[in-house]
Amino acid sequence: MRIRYYISVLAVMLLCFAAPAQDISKKQKEKDKLEKEIEFLNRKLGENEKKSRNALNDLSLVRRKVTARRQLVKKSEEEINDLNQKIDAKQAAIGSLQEELRSMGNSYSSLVRTTYKLRDEHLWFMYILTSDDFPQATRRYGYMKRLSAQMNNQATQMLEVRDSLNKEKEEIEGLMTEAQKLKDKRQKDLNSLRKDEKASAAIVNKLKKDKNTYQKQLANKQKQVEALNRQIQKMISNAGKKTSTAVDVKLASEFAANKGKLPWPVSGSVVEQFGQHNHPVYTRVKMPFNNGVTIAVQPGTRAKAVFNGVVQQIVVMPGYNQCVLVQHGNYFTFYCKLKSVAVKTGQKVTTGQVVGTVDTIGGETQMHFQIWKDSVPQNPENWLR
C-alpha cells in the first residue's frame, strides 16, 4: 500500500510541474527571439560604422540592444527560478523515498527475524501440529503462508522504491547541470549588457560634445515629420470624402477584428516607437510626435501589405523617399522610406503582397509604418502580432 501511495504522490508532483515545464519552453522561445534581435542589431551597428554618420540613430540601436539584453537576462533568471523549484521538488521526493525505504527496511528486517526463528522445516511442522484444534492449525498454516508472501512482496517493493530513488537522483543531477549552464549564460549576457551600456554612454558623450550639429539635425527632422503628417492628413481626408460602400464597411470591420493579429510589414527591430518622446540625450527637448513606428531592417528588405485593401496614393516626401497609402475601409496603412514601389494607385492588394523595397537613406535602412483610423493615428504595435 505504501509504494502505491508514494507513486501517487510522485504522479501529482509531476502534474504540478507540467505547467512550469511548458512555461520554460515558452521562455526559451522568447529568449531565442531576443537573441536573434540582438544579433540583428549588432549587424546593423556594424553596417552603420561603415555608412551612417547619424550618432542619434546609433544610440537608438544600442539602447534597443540594451533593452533586449536586459529582457534576455530577466528571462534567464525566471528560467533558473523555475528549475530551482523543480530541483526543490525533486529533493523533497528523494527525501520521502529515502524515508519510505528506511521504514520498509525496518519492516523487512522484522520479517527476516521472524522467518529465521522458523527456518527449520521441522519447527514449521511442529508449530502447526501443536495447535489445540483444527481451526487453530488452519490459522497457523495461513499465517506461515502470509508471512512468506509478505516477505517476497516487501522485497519487491523495496527494489521498486530503490529504482525510483535512483531515477530521481539522476533527474536532479540533470536539472542541476542545466541550471548551472543557464547561470553561466546569464553571466555572459550580463557582461555583454555592461559593454552595451558603456557603448550607449559613449555615444551620449559624443552627442553632447557636438550639440549644435545634432540640434540642426533635430530641427530638420521636425520639418520632415510635420510635412509628412500634413501630407498624410490631406491624403486621408481626400480618401474619406468618397462614399463608403458596403464593401468598405465590411473591409473596415474585418481590419478591426484583426487588431493584434496583423502581420508585420517587415522583419526587423523597432528603433522609434509611437507617440511623444523626449530627446534621448537632451531630455528636456521633445522629439517630433511619432504617428507610427520606425523599423530597422536589412538592405533589400521588401515591405508587405498587412491587410487586404486598395492603394490610394503614392507620394515622395523629403527624408522618407517613396510612400504608399493603402485604404482598408475607414482604416489606412502607410508604408514609407521605400526605394522602389511594386504597386500602382487604385490597385487592390492582399495581405502579404509586396508594396515596395525599403531604401537605404544616409546609410540607414529603415522603414516607417503608420496605421490610421479615419483621421486618428493608431499605435501600430497594438495592431501587429
C-alpha positions as CSV (number, residue, x, y, z in Angstrom):
1,M,0.0,0.0,0.0
2,R,2.8,2.4,0.8
3,I,4.5,2.1,-2.5
4,R,1.2,2.9,-4.2
5,Y,0.9,5.9,-2.0
6,Y,4.3,7.3,-3.0
7,I,3.7,6.5,-6.6
8,S,0.5,8.6,-6.4
9,V,2.5,11.4,-4.7
10,L,5.1,11.4,-7.4
11,A,2.4,11.5,-10.1
12,V,0.8,14.5,-8.5
13,M,4.1,16.3,-8.3
14,L,4.8,15.6,-12.0
15,L,1.4,17.0,-12.9
16,C,2.1,20.1,-10.7
17,F,5.3,20.8,-12.6
18,A,4.0,20.1,-16.1
19,A,2.9,23.8,-16.3
20,P,6.3,25.1,-15.3
21,A,7.9,22.8,-17.9
22,Q,5.7,24.3,-20.6
23,D,6.5,27.8,-19.2
24,I,10.2,27.1,-19.5
25,S,9.7,26.1,-23.2
26,K,7.9,29.3,-23.8
27,K,10.6,31.4,-22.1
28,Q,13.2,29.6,-24.3
29,K,11.4,30.6,-27.4
30,E,11.2,34.2,-26.1
31,K,15.0,34.1,-25.4
32,D,15.7,32.8,-28.9
33,K,13.7,35.7,-30.3
34,L,15.6,38.2,-28.2
35,E,19.0,36.7,-29.1
36,K,18.1,36.9,-32.8
37,E,17.1,40.6,-32.4
38,I,20.4,41.3,-30.6
39,E,22.3,39.6,-33.4
40,F,20.4,41.7,-36.0
41,L,21.1,44.9,-34.1
42,N,24.8,44.0,-33.9
43,R,24.8,43.6,-37.7
44,K,23.1,47.0,-38.1
45,L,25.6,48.7,-35.9
46,G,28.4,47.1,-37.8
47,E,26.9,48.5,-41.1
48,N,26.5,51.9,-39.5
49,E,30.2,52.1,-38.7
50,K,30.9,52.0,-42.4
51,K,28.0,54.0,-43.8
52,S,26.0,56.1,-41.3
53,R,27.1,59.3,-39.6
54,N,24.0,59.7,-37.6
55,A,25.1,59.1,-33.9
56,L,21.4,59.5,-32.8
57,N,20.4,56.5,-34.9
58,D,23.3,54.5,-33.4
59,L,22.1,55.4,-30.0
60,S,18.6,54.2,-30.8
61,L,20.1,50.8,-32.0
62,V,22.4,50.5,-29.0
63,R,19.6,51.3,-26.5
64,R,17.3,48.9,-28.2
65,K,20.0,46.3,-27.8
66,V,20.4,47.1,-24.1
67,T,16.7,46.7,-23.6
68,A,16.7,43.3,-25.4
69,R,19.7,42.2,-23.4
70,R,18.0,43.2,-20.1
71,Q,15.0,41.2,-21.2
72,L,17.2,38.2,-22.0
73,V,18.8,38.3,-18.6
74,K,15.4,38.5,-17.0
75,K,14.2,35.5,-18.9
76,S,17.2,33.5,-17.9
77,E,16.6,34.4,-14.2
78,E,13.0,33.3,-14.5
79,E,14.1,30.1,-16.1
80,I,16.6,29.5,-13.4
81,N,14.0,30.1,-10.7
82,D,11.7,27.6,-12.4
83,L,14.5,25.0,-12.5
84,N,15.3,25.6,-8.8
85,Q,11.6,25.0,-8.0
86,K,11.8,21.7,-9.8
87,I,15.1,20.8,-8.0
88,D,13.5,21.6,-4.6
89,A,10.5,19.3,-5.5
90,K,12.9,16.5,-6.6
91,Q,14.8,16.8,-3.4
92,A,11.6,16.6,-1.4
93,A,10.6,13.5,-3.4
94,I,14.0,11.9,-2.8
95,G,13.7,12.6,0.9
96,S,10.3,10.9,1.0
97,L,11.5,7.9,-0.9
98,Q,14.6,7.6,1.4
99,E,12.3,7.7,4.4
100,E,10.0,5.1,2.9
101,L,13.0,2.9,2.1
102,R,14.2,3.1,5.7
103,S,10.8,2.2,7.0
104,M,10.4,-0.7,4.6
105,G,13.9,-1.9,5.5
106,N,13.0,-2.0,9.2
107,S,9.8,-3.9,8.5
108,Y,11.7,-6.3,6.2
109,S,14.3,-6.9,9.0
110,S,11.5,-7.8,11.4
111,L,10.1,-10.3,8.9
112,V,13.5,-11.8,8.4
113,R,14.0,-12.3,12.1
114,T,10.6,-14.0,12.4
115,T,11.3,-16.2,9.5
116,Y,14.7,-17.1,10.8
117,K,13.2,-18.4,14.0
118,L,11.0,-20.8,11.9
119,R,13.7,-21.6,9.3
120,D,13.7,-25.4,10.2
121,E,11.0,-27.3,8.3
122,H,10.6,-29.5,11.4
123,L,9.8,-26.4,13.5
124,W,7.3,-25.3,10.9
125,F,5.6,-28.7,11.0
126,M,5.6,-28.9,14.8
127,Y,4.3,-25.3,15.0
128,I,1.2,-26.5,13.1
129,L,0.9,-29.9,14.8
130,T,0.9,-28.4,18.3
131,S,-2.3,-26.5,17.6
132,D,-5.1,-27.0,20.1
133,D,-7.6,-27.7,17.3
134,F,-8.1,-27.8,13.6
135,P,-9.2,-24.2,13.2
136,Q,-6.1,-23.0,15.1
137,A,-3.9,-25.3,12.8
138,T,-5.6,-23.7,9.8
139,R,-4.9,-20.2,11.1
140,R,-1.3,-21.1,11.8
141,Y,-0.8,-22.5,8.4
142,G,-2.3,-19.4,6.8
143,Y,0.0,-17.2,8.9
144,M,3.0,-19.1,7.6
145,K,1.9,-18.6,4.0
146,R,1.1,-14.9,4.5
147,L,4.5,-14.4,6.2
148,S,6.3,-15.9,3.2
149,A,4.2,-13.9,0.7
150,Q,4.7,-10.7,2.7
151,M,8.5,-11.1,2.7
152,N,8.5,-11.6,-1.1
153,N,6.2,-8.7,-1.6
154,Q,8.2,-6.4,0.7
155,A,11.4,-7.3,-1.1
156,T,9.8,-6.5,-4.5
157,Q,8.5,-3.1,-3.2
158,M,11.9,-2.2,-1.8
159,L,13.5,-2.8,-5.2
160,E,10.9,-0.6,-6.9
161,V,11.4,2.2,-4.4
162,R,15.2,2.0,-4.8
163,D,14.8,2.2,-8.6
164,S,12.5,5.2,-8.2
165,L,15.1,6.8,-5.9
166,N,17.9,6.3,-8.3
167,K,15.9,7.7,-11.2
168,E,15.0,10.8,-9.1
169,K,18.7,11.3,-8.3
170,E,19.7,11.1,-12.0
171,E,17.0,13.6,-12.9
172,I,18.0,16.1,-10.2
173,E,21.6,15.9,-11.4
174,G,20.4,16.7,-14.9
175,L,18.4,19.7,-13.6
176,M,21.3,21.0,-11.6
177,T,23.6,20.8,-14.7
178,E,21.0,22.6,-16.8
179,A,20.7,25.3,-14.1
180,Q,24.4,25.8,-14.0
181,K,24.6,26.3,-17.8
182,L,21.8,28.9,-17.5
183,K,23.7,30.7,-14.8
184,D,26.9,30.7,-16.9
185,K,24.9,32.1,-19.9
186,R,23.2,34.7,-17.7
187,Q,26.6,35.9,-16.5
188,K,27.8,36.1,-20.1
189,D,24.8,38.2,-21.0
190,L,25.3,40.5,-18.0
191,N,28.9,41.1,-19.2
192,S,27.6,41.9,-22.7
193,L,24.9,44.2,-21.2
194,R,27.6,46.2,-19.3
195,K,29.5,46.6,-22.5
196,D,26.4,47.8,-24.4
197,E,25.7,50.3,-21.7
198,K,29.2,51.7,-22.0
199,A,28.7,52.0,-25.7
200,S,25.5,53.9,-25.1
201,A,27.2,56.2,-22.7
202,A,30.0,56.9,-25.2
203,I,27.5,57.9,-27.9
204,V,25.7,60.2,-25.5
205,N,29.0,61.9,-24.7
206,K,29.7,62.3,-28.4
207,L,26.3,63.9,-28.9
208,K,26.8,66.3,-26.0
209,K,30.1,67.5,-27.4
210,D,28.5,68.5,-30.7
211,K,25.2,69.9,-29.6
212,N,24.8,72.4,-32.4
213,T,25.1,69.7,-35.1
214,Y,22.5,67.5,-33.6
215,Q,20.1,70.3,-32.9
216,K,20.2,71.2,-36.6
217,Q,19.5,67.5,-37.4
218,L,16.6,67.6,-35.0
219,A,15.2,70.8,-36.5
220,N,15.5,69.2,-40.0
221,K,13.7,66.1,-38.8
222,Q,11.0,68.1,-37.2
223,K,10.3,69.8,-40.6
224,Q,10.2,66.4,-42.4
225,V,7.9,64.9,-39.8
226,E,5.5,67.9,-40.0
227,A,5.5,67.8,-43.8
228,L,4.8,64.1,-43.8
229,N,1.9,64.5,-41.2
230,R,0.3,67.2,-43.3
231,Q,0.5,65.1,-46.4
232,I,-1.0,62.1,-44.7
233,Q,-3.8,64.1,-43.3
234,K,-4.5,65.5,-46.7
235,M,-4.5,62.1,-48.4
236,I,-6.7,60.5,-45.7
237,S,-9.1,63.5,-45.9
238,N,-9.4,63.1,-49.7
239,A,-9.9,59.4,-49.4
240,G,-12.5,59.8,-46.7
241,K,-14.7,62.1,-48.9
242,K,-15.5,59.1,-51.1
243,T,-18.9,57.5,-50.4
244,S,-18.5,54.4,-48.2
245,T,-19.9,51.3,-49.8
246,A,-20.9,48.0,-48.2
247,V,-17.6,46.6,-49.3
248,D,-15.7,49.4,-47.5
249,V,-17.7,48.8,-44.3
250,K,-17.1,45.1,-44.5
251,L,-13.4,45.6,-45.1
252,A,-13.1,48.0,-42.2
253,S,-14.9,45.6,-39.9
254,E,-12.5,42.8,-40.9
255,F,-9.5,45.0,-40.4
256,A,-10.7,46.0,-36.9
257,A,-11.4,42.3,-36.0
258,N,-7.7,41.6,-36.7
259,K,-6.3,44.0,-34.1
260,G,-3.3,42.5,-32.5
261,K,-3.1,39.8,-35.2
262,L,-1.9,41.8,-38.3
263,P,1.4,40.6,-39.8
264,W,4.4,42.9,-39.6
265,P,5.1,44.8,-42.9
266,V,8.8,44.0,-42.5
267,S,11.0,41.8,-40.2
268,G,13.4,43.9,-38.1
269,S,13.7,45.8,-34.8
270,V,11.6,48.9,-33.8
271,V,14.0,51.7,-33.1
272,E,11.4,54.6,-32.9
273,Q,8.1,53.9,-31.2
274,F,4.7,55.6,-31.5
275,G,3.9,58.7,-29.5
276,Q,5.7,61.7,-27.9
277,H,9.2,61.1,-26.6
278,N,11.9,63.3,-25.2
279,H,15.3,63.5,-26.8
280,P,17.5,60.6,-25.6
281,V,20.3,63.0,-24.7
282,Y,18.8,66.4,-24.2
283,T,16.0,65.1,-22.1
284,R,14.1,68.4,-21.8
285,V,13.8,68.6,-25.6
286,K,10.7,66.9,-27.0
287,M,11.1,64.9,-30.2
288,P,8.5,65.3,-33.0
289,F,5.4,63.3,-32.3
290,N,5.7,59.9,-34.0
291,N,2.5,58.8,-35.6
292,G,3.9,55.4,-36.4
293,V,6.9,53.2,-35.8
294,T,10.3,53.1,-37.5
295,I,11.8,49.7,-38.0
296,A,15.5,49.0,-38.7
297,V,15.8,46.3,-41.4
298,Q,18.4,44.6,-43.6
299,P,19.2,46.2,-47.0
300,G,16.9,44.9,-49.8
301,T,14.0,44.1,-47.4
302,R,10.6,44.1,-49.1
303,A,7.7,45.8,-47.4
304,K,4.4,43.8,-47.5
305,A,0.8,44.9,-47.0
306,V,-0.6,44.0,-43.6
307,F,-4.2,43.5,-44.8
308,N,-6.3,43.5,-47.9
309,G,-7.0,47.0,-49.3
310,V,-6.7,49.5,-52.1
311,V,-3.7,51.6,-52.9
312,Q,-5.0,55.2,-52.6
313,Q,-1.9,57.2,-53.4
314,I,1.9,57.1,-53.8
315,V,3.9,60.2,-52.9
316,V,7.6,61.2,-52.5
317,M,8.5,63.0,-49.3
318,P,11.8,64.6,-48.1
319,G,13.6,62.2,-45.7
320,Y,11.0,59.5,-46.4
321,N,11.5,58.9,-50.1
322,Q,8.6,57.0,-51.7
323,C,5.5,56.4,-49.5
324,V,2.4,54.2,-50.2
325,L,-1.0,54.8,-48.6
326,V,-3.3,51.7,-48.6
327,Q,-7.0,52.1,-47.6
328,H,-9.0,49.4,-45.7
329,G,-12.4,51.0,-45.4
330,N,-12.0,53.8,-42.9
331,Y,-8.6,52.4,-41.8
332,F,-5.4,53.3,-43.6
333,T,-1.8,51.9,-43.5
334,F,1.1,53.9,-44.6
335,Y,4.5,52.5,-45.8
336,C,7.4,54.9,-46.0
337,K,11.1,55.1,-46.9
338,L,10.8,52.9,-49.9
339,K,13.4,52.8,-52.7
340,S,11.0,51.3,-55.2
341,V,7.3,50.6,-55.3
342,A,5.7,47.4,-56.6
343,V,2.0,48.7,-56.8
344,K,0.0,51.4,-58.5
345,T,-2.6,53.9,-57.4
346,G,-6.1,52.2,-57.5
347,Q,-4.6,48.7,-57.3
348,K,-6.1,46.1,-54.9
349,V,-3.6,44.5,-52.7
350,T,-3.9,41.4,-50.5
351,T,-2.3,40.5,-47.1
352,G,1.4,39.8,-47.5
353,Q,1.6,41.3,-51.0
354,V,4.8,43.3,-51.7
355,V,4.2,47.0,-51.9
356,G,7.9,48.0,-52.3
357,T,11.5,47.7,-51.3
358,V,12.9,49.6,-48.3
359,D,15.5,52.2,-49.2
360,T,18.9,53.0,-47.5
361,I,18.9,56.7,-46.7
362,G,22.0,58.3,-45.2
363,G,23.5,54.8,-44.6
364,E,20.4,53.7,-42.6
365,T,18.0,51.1,-43.9
366,Q,14.7,51.7,-42.1
367,M,11.0,51.6,-42.8
368,H,8.5,54.0,-41.3
369,F,5.0,52.5,-40.9
370,Q,1.7,54.0,-39.7
371,I,-1.9,52.9,-39.1
372,W,-4.8,55.4,-39.0
373,K,-8.5,55.1,-38.2
374,D,-10.2,57.9,-40.1
375,S,-8.0,60.9,-39.0
376,V,-6.7,59.4,-35.8
377,P,-3.2,57.8,-35.8
378,Q,-3.0,54.4,-34.1
379,N,-0.1,52.7,-32.3
380,P,1.0,50.0,-34.8
381,E,2.4,47.8,-32.1
382,N,-1.1,47.4,-30.7
383,W,-2.3,46.1,-34.0
384,L,0.6,44.0,-35.2
385,R,1.1,40.5,-33.8
